[in-house]
């Protein structure tokens, strides 16, 4: 079954051992023992998870900073556009 889907190098034959090719091998389910250190006995629950206040504040600060900078650029460009002549606009840009 595996040989149809995988093409291996000829030298790999000496390193590959027998593989469980039975049809029911696909439906094998691992049931963890509670002394296993790498398997958590319960799935984590994120229903009670709350983002820390620092993360919310940082995100809000970043959005507000971008919004403030965009507004400042917009107002400066409007001030430059509303100058009486090009010389005053050039002084303002400088």
MOTA-V19006 format. One record per residue. N is the residue number from 1. RES is the residue in one letter. PHI is phi as a letter, one per 40 degrees, with the letter a starting at -180 (none if undefined). OMEGA is omega in whole degrees, -180 to 180 (none if undefined). Layout:
BEGIN
N;RES;PHI;OMEGA
N;RES;PHI;OMEGA
END
This chain:
BEGIN
1;X;none;-179
2;X;c;-177
3;X;c;179
4;X;c;-173
5;X;c;-174
6;X;b;175
7;X;b;-177
8;X;b;176
9;X;c;-177
10;X;c;-178
11;X;c;-180
12;X;c;-176
13;X;c;-178
14;X;c;-180
15;X;c;-176
16;X;c;178
17;X;c;179
18;X;c;-179
19;X;b;-179
20;X;c;-176
21;X;b;-179
22;X;c;-177
23;X;c;-178
24;X;c;179
25;X;c;179
26;X;c;-175
27;X;c;179
28;X;c;-180
29;X;b;179
30;X;c;175
31;X;b;-175
32;X;c;173
33;X;c;-172
34;X;c;175
35;X;c;175
36;X;c;-178
37;X;c;-175
38;X;c;-178
39;X;b;179
40;X;c;-177
41;X;c;179
42;X;b;175
43;X;c;179
44;X;c;179
45;X;b;-179
46;X;b;-179
47;X;c;-179
48;X;c;-177
49;X;c;176
50;X;b;176
51;X;c;177
52;X;c;-178
53;X;c;-180
54;X;c;-180
55;X;c;178
56;X;c;-179
57;X;c;179
58;X;c;180
59;X;c;179
60;X;c;178
61;X;c;179
62;X;c;179
63;X;c;-179
64;X;c;178
65;X;c;178
66;X;c;180
67;X;c;179
68;X;c;180
69;X;c;177
70;X;c;179
71;X;c;179
72;X;c;178
73;X;c;179
74;X;c;-179
75;X;c;178
76;X;c;179
77;X;c;176
78;X;c;178
79;X;c;178
80;X;c;-179
81;X;c;-175
82;X;c;177
83;X;c;-174
84;X;c;180
85;X;b;-175
86;X;c;-179
87;X;c;177
88;X;c;178
89;X;c;179
90;X;c;176
91;X;c;-178
92;X;c;-180
93;X;c;-179
94;X;c;none
END
